[in-house]
Amino acid sequence: MTSIRDIFFILSLILAGLNFWQPSLPWLRQSKIYVSPQGSDWHFGGSAQTAVRTIQRAANLAAPGEEIIILPGIYREELRISRGGRPDRPITFRAQTPGTVTITNQAPETVTQKLTWQAEREGIYSTVAPWPIYFALYNKQVLYHVRWGGLGRLQTLVAKPNAYGAFTFDHATNRLYLFLPKGESPQNSKLGLHRQIPSPWEWGNSRVANIWLETKYLVFDGLNLELGAGSSFLLWDSGHVTIKNCLLTGASSGISTQPHIQPASHLLVEHNLYHNYPQHGWLRHWLPWREVYAQYFNSSLISSSSAHVTVRHNLITHSGDALQISPRLNRHDQAGANIYGNLLIYGTDDAIEMDGLAQNIHFHHNLVYDFFQNLGTSPVLIGPVLVENNRFLHPAGGVNGSQVKLLNPWYKPGDPNNRSPIQNIQIRDNIFVGNYLAYWGPPVENVVVEDNTFAVKGSKDPPWHPGVTARNNRMIDLPRSGYPNPGTDSQWWAGWSMARPGPRWLNYREHPATQDINQVLSPELFQQ
């Protein structure tokens, strides 16, 4: 005869088996899975009262067409999503209240609370680190990483005027060295360190992400992704993905499709904010360009060579290359990249870097404000690239170098194996206000620049490479000593406006990376 103990034992085995195999059972949930920090992964997530505790558990349970509703809170998870949807039934990951869900690779507070600091010279403090540190936040701001040169290099840089927060890690002694401006001593409650991760590659690229995608037909809506280190989203043999209304920070790339088994395709990226605040301030007030470029050139919303990509109505601020997009297409899919309605503001390198085949790119109706370079066509090897109806506005005293860059860093004169020209680019009906017209040098073919307004301080003589056809452009000489801010001077954008970019829930004035947008750009530029 079966005892009560045996019955409970059998039930526990059944529940353990269900938890281990994680069956979908969508009929128990009415196509919704709830996640809450107060939930339990023994639940099936059919309601807020029976929510699962981790997003990973929900991702493992989800069936095509289901919606994962994430309640407010901080989720210290590194997600691997391998269960996807179908063409007409994607799996959706949605914040119940947009902007209140944070997915982070930050180490638990119990780790940072144990750190004890000792004072070094020049306002630097040190502590024994729990593991090697490659990315750090202090009071939600990115700390500049002194990757080479150790403590001596850190001391040299922070001795410069207007130094920002910075750190370096000594692998030999396992010590973290931290500098904070204005003589502030470290408060562990303000410090954010990533969990233990593999060492980055030579140029700082890291195959680490907040969310690693290994499947297709997914939607992400209203999430904050923090301290992904390598990427916020890493698409690995993925595609047919929509990312919208998200805030991405603390990662070299917000969205990376570069390391892949098969090229990702069909990506929709809209109404997101990516920032690496205060990167623009490092260049403008503290460090030389090469110092910032060497460490942070690839801090971008998206780094992609994918086909069929739409990037629209995003806000990218305090970045290196705001967009790194160079589609490699095949005969089955000739749709490249459609990029429009984005605000790219405060960049230390290119607003858009097209470095490779760059097939079928349409860059239009975007607003670019104070970038080192605007168009990085370096090199566009196949194209075509069409740049039209954008506004490139750069204040006097900003960081702007030039409006168009036609330089091939791989070109070697006299080398018969490396003579591919920059080619098949059309730049028309744009307004450029800033420092210098164009940098050029290598072979250039079939580049047409027409019907633009260029208001610049200077140019080469001749202004364009012989391979550029320039016609019907309006040329205006700007004064060397300064001029009114073009972001608030309506002569440069009268009759032109764009939809308000960034997450729909974001208040520009409340976020440190965006709080001065309304001071440097006229609100008349944006349709609400």
N, C-alpha and C positions, 0 to 999 in steps of 0.2 A: 504494500500500500504506500502511495506517494505521500511523503510528509510535507508539512508547510515549508520546512527548510529546503527540500528538494524543489518545490515549486518556485521559491524565490531564486534558487540557484539557476534554474532553467531560464527564468525571466531575465536574470542578469546576463546570462550568456547570449540570449537573443538581443538584448539592448546593446551589449558590447559588439556583437556581430554587425548590427545595424550601424553603429558608430564607426566600425572599422571599414565596412564596405561602402558606407555613405550613399545609400540609394537615393535617387532623386525624389520619388514619391510626391510629385507636384500636386496630386489630387488632395493631399493633406493641407496644402497651403494656399489654394486659390491663386496660384501663379505669382505669389509674393513671398519673399524670404526676408525677415527682419533681422537686423544685427544691432546689438547694443552692448556697450561696455559692461552692463549689468546682466547680460544674458548668460546662457550656458550652452556649450557645444554639445550637450546631450539633448538639447531641444531640436525640433525640426523647423523652427523659425516661422510658423504660420501666422504669428501676430506679434505686436510689440511686447505683449506679456509673456510670450514663449519664444523670445528672440534668441538666436545663437549669439555667442560671445565674440567670435572672430569673423572677419570678412573672408579669410581663407576657407573656413568651414562652409560659409554660404556659397562661395565659388565652387567648392567641391560637390555641393548638393544641387546646384542650379541645373535646370533643364532648359532647352530652347524656348524662348518666349517669356521666361520668368524675369521678374524685376527684383533686384536685391536692394532693399530700402535700409539705409544705414543711419541709425539715430546719432545725435550729436555726441562727440567725444573724441578722444585721442586713441588711435589704434596703432600700437607699436608692432607693425607687421611688415615683412617683406613678402609680397604676394607672388605666387606662381600660378597663373591661370591657364589651365589646360583643357577646360571644358567649355566649349563654345556654343553659339546658337546656329541658326539657319538663315538663309537669305531674307526670308520674310518674318523671322522670329529671333531677333538678337537677344542676348542676355544683357540686361541693363544693370549697372551699378550706380545708384542714385542716392545722394544725400537727402534725407527727409527734409532738412532745412539747409538749402545751399550755403556753403561757406562755413558750416559748423562741424564738419567732419575732417579730421586731420589724420592722414596716414603717414607715419614717419619711421625712418630708420634710426631715430635718435636713441641713444642708450638710455636705459631706465634711470630715473633720478637717483636711485640707490647707488649707482655707479659714480655719478658726478658729486654726490653729497660727501663721498669719502675722500675726495681730493684735498690734499693739504699743500699750501703754496709757500714758497720761500722767495724772498725778494732778491733779485739780481741787480745788475746795473742798468742805468738808463730807463727806469720805470718798467723793467721786464720782470715777470714772475715765472717761476717754474714749479712743476710738480711731476711726480712719477705717474705716467699715463697707464691706463689699463691695457692698452694695445696701441699700435701705430695709428696716428691721427692724420687724415688727409683733407678733411673738410670740417669746419667748425662754425658755429653761430654764437654770437653774444648779443643778448637782448634782441633776438630775431634779426640781427644784421650779420651778413657774411663777413668773416674775418679773412684778411688777405693771407694766403698761404705762401710763406717763403720756402719754396720747394728745394732750392739748391743753395748751398753756402752756410747753412746752419745758423748757429747763434751769432757768429760774427756778421753774417749778412743781415740778419734781423736787426742787430744793433745799428748797422750803417743806415738801413732804410728808415727806422723809426727816429733816427737823429735828424732827418730832414724835416723842414717846417710842415706843419699841418698833417702830421702822420695820423693815419687811421688805425683801427684795431688790426693786429696781425699776430701770426703765430708761426712757429716752426717746430718740427719734431726731430729729436736726435735718436736715431736707431741704435747707436752704440750704447747710450746710457738709458734709453727708454724714457727720456724726459720730454715733456711738453713745455715749450717756452711761449709765453703769452705777453703781448703788449696791449694795453688799453690807453686811449688818449686821455689827456687832462689828469694824469696821475692816478687814475682809478685803480684800486686793487680788485682782484677777481672776486666775484660773488658766484658761488657754484649754482645758485638758483637761476642765474641768467645765462649760463653756459650750456650750449647744446653740442654734444659730440655724437658721431655716428657709432653704431655698434661695430663689432669687429668685422672687417671686410678684407678681401684679398688686396694685395698691393696693386696700385694702378700701373698701367703700362708707361712707357718712357715719357709720353706727352701728357700724362695725367688722365688719360682715358681709363675708365674702370667699368668692367662688366658687372655692375651692381645697379639695382634699380629698386624703386618703391614697388612698382608693378611690372612683372615680367610676363609677357603675353606669348603663349605658345599655341594659340588657337584663333579662330576667326568669328566674325559677327558678334561684336561686343560694343556696348555703349557705356561711357563714363560721364557722369553729370554731377557738377556741384561739389567736387572734392578738393581738399587742400593736400598736396603732396609735398613732403618736406624731407630734406636730408637724404635724397636718393643717391647722392654722391656721383655716380656715373650718369644715371638718367632717372627721371621721374617715371616715364613709361619706356620700356625696352621691348620692341616688337621682334620676336624671334620666330620665324616661320608663321607669321600672323598676317592679318589683313582684314579689310572690311570692318574698320574700327572707327568709331566716332568718339572724340574727346571734346567736351564742351563745358563751359562755365567752371573750369577748374583753375586753381592757383598752384603754380609749380615753382618751387624754389629749393636751393640747396643741392643742385645737381648741375653737372656740366651741360647736359642737354635735357630740356623738358621732355622731348619725345625723340627717341633714336630708333631708326630702322636700319642702321648701317651693318651691324654684325648679324647676319641672317643666314638661314639655310636656303630659303627661297625668298626672293625680293617681296617685301610687303606691297600691297596695292590697295586702292580704294580706301583712302584715309580722309576723314573729315575732321578738321581741327578748327573750332570756332568759339569765340567769346571766352578765351582763356587769358590769364595773366601769367607771364614768365618774368622773373626778375632775379638778378644777382646783386641786389642792393648792398652796399653803395659803390659798385664797380666804377661807374662814371665819375664819381667824386675822387677816386684814386688817381685817375688820369688828369682830371682838371685841376686838382689842388695839391697833389702829393708826388706821384711817381712819373717817370718818363714813359713814353708810349711803349718802348720795347719791353720794359719790365712788366707792364700789364698784359701786353700781347702774349708774351712767352708763357704766361700762366693761365690766361683766361680768354684766349681768342675763340674758343669753341663753346662759350656759354651762350646757348641759343635756345629758342623755343623748340625748333625742330631741326634735326639733322637727317636728311633723307635723300636717297637716290631712287625712291619708289615711283611707280606709275600711278596715275589717277589720284592725285593729291589735291585737296582743296583746303586752303588756309585763309580764313576770312574773319574779320572783326575781332582780332586778337590784339592785346596790349602787351608789348614787349619793352621792358625798361631795364636799364643798367645791365646791358648784355655786352658780349664781344661781337661776333657775327649774330645779328638777331635771327636771321634765317639762313640755314645752309641747305640749299635745295638744288639738286642736279639730277633730274630723272634719267635713268637708263631704261630705255623702252625696248620692247620686242615686237615682232611682227603681229602678235596677237592683241596687243594693247598699245595704242599710239596716243592715249591721253596722258599728258604730262602733269604739270602743276598749274593750278589756277589760284592766284594769290591776290586778294583784294580786300579793301576796307579795314586794313590793319593800321594801328598806330605804333610806330617803331620810334622810341624816344630814348635818348641818352645811351649811345653805343660807343664802345672803344675801338671797334674795327668796322666791318662792313654791315650796312643795313641788310643787304642780301648778298650772300656769297654763292656764286654759281661756278663751281670748280670741278669740271669734268665734262661729260657729254652734254648735260643741261638741255635735254630734248623737250621741246614744246612747253616752254614756260611763258605764262602770261602774268605779268606783274602790273597791276593797274589799280587806280583809285586808292592808293595808300598814302599815309602822311608820315614822313620821316623827319625827325627833329634832332639835330646835333649829334651826328655820327662822324667818326673819323673819316670813313669813306661811305659813299652811297651805294654805288653799283659795283660789286666785285665780280667782274666778268673775266676771271683770271684763273684758268682760261676756259671760255666756252668753246668746246672743241667741235660740236656738231650743231646745236641749236635745233630749231630757231627759238630765239628769245624776243619777246615783245614787251617793251616797257612803255606804258602810255598813261596819261592823265593822272599823274601822281604829283604831290607837292613835297619838295625836298627843301626844308627850311632850317637854316643854321644861324644862330645868333653870333654877333661879333664877340670875340673873346671866348668862343666855345672850343670844341676839340676838332672841328672839321678840317680835313686835309684837302680832299678833292671831291668833285661831283661824279666823275666817271673814271674807273680804273681799268686800263687795257694793258695789263702786264702779265706775262706768262713766266712764273718763277722757274719752270722746268726748261725753258727754251735755252739752247746752247748754239750760238752762231757757228756755222760750219759743220754741225753734227747732222749728217743726212738722216739719222734715225729719230731726230727730235726737232722737226720743223713744222709741226701742226700749227696752223694759224688760229688765232681767235676769230670767230666767224659767225655769220648769220644772226646778227643782232639788229633790232630796230628800236630806236628811242625817239618817241614823238609825243608832242602835245603835253609836255611836263613843264613845271616851273622849278628851277633850281636857284636857291639863294645861298651863297656861302663864300668860301675862301678861294679855291682854285678850280680851274675848269676841268682839266683832265691830265692824268699821268698815263703815258703810253710808251711802248718800246718794241715789243716783238712783232712778228708778222701779223697783220690784221687784214681780213678780207670780208667784203660784203657786210659792213657795218654802216647803217644809215642813221643819221641824227638829224631830225627835221622838225620844224614847227614848234620848237621849244623856246622858253625864255631862260637865259642864263644870266643871272646877276652875280658877278664874281669879282674878286679882288685882283686876279691875275691869271695868266695862262702861259703855256709854252709858246715858242715861236718856231715853226707854225703851231697853231693851237691843236690840230688834230693830226693823227697818223695819216699818211697818204692812202691807206686802205679804208679810211672813213669818208663816206659821202655826207657832207654837212650842207644843209640847204634850208632857207627860210627860217633860220633861228634868230631870235631877238637877243642882242647882246647888250648888257648894261654893266658899266663899270661901277663897282662899289667903292666907297672911300676906304682908305687904308686904316684910318683911325677909329672906325666904328660906324654903326648905322642902327636905325630903330629895329627892335626885335621883330623879325618877320612872322613870328607866331602870333603876334597881336597887331600886326600892320596889315590891314585888310587888302592893300593893293596887290598882295601876293596870292590871295585866295578868295577874293570877292566872287560870289556866285558859285562857289565850290564848297561842298560840305560832305560829311560822311556820317554813317551811323555810329553811335557811341560805342567804342570798342571795349573789350575786357568782359569779365564775368558780369552778368546782369545784376547780381546781388552786391557788387563791389561799390563802396563809397570811396572815391578817390582821396578825399580829405582825411580819411581815417587810416590809410596805409602809408608807412614811411616811404615806400618805393614810388608812390603815385601822388603824394599829397601836394606837390608843387605843380602838377599838370595845369591846373586852372590859373596858376600865376604866370605861366610862360606861353600858354595857348589860349586864344579867345574861345569862350564857350560857344560862340556863333559857328565855330567849325564843326560842331557835333549836333546831329539830330538826336533828340532824346527818344 
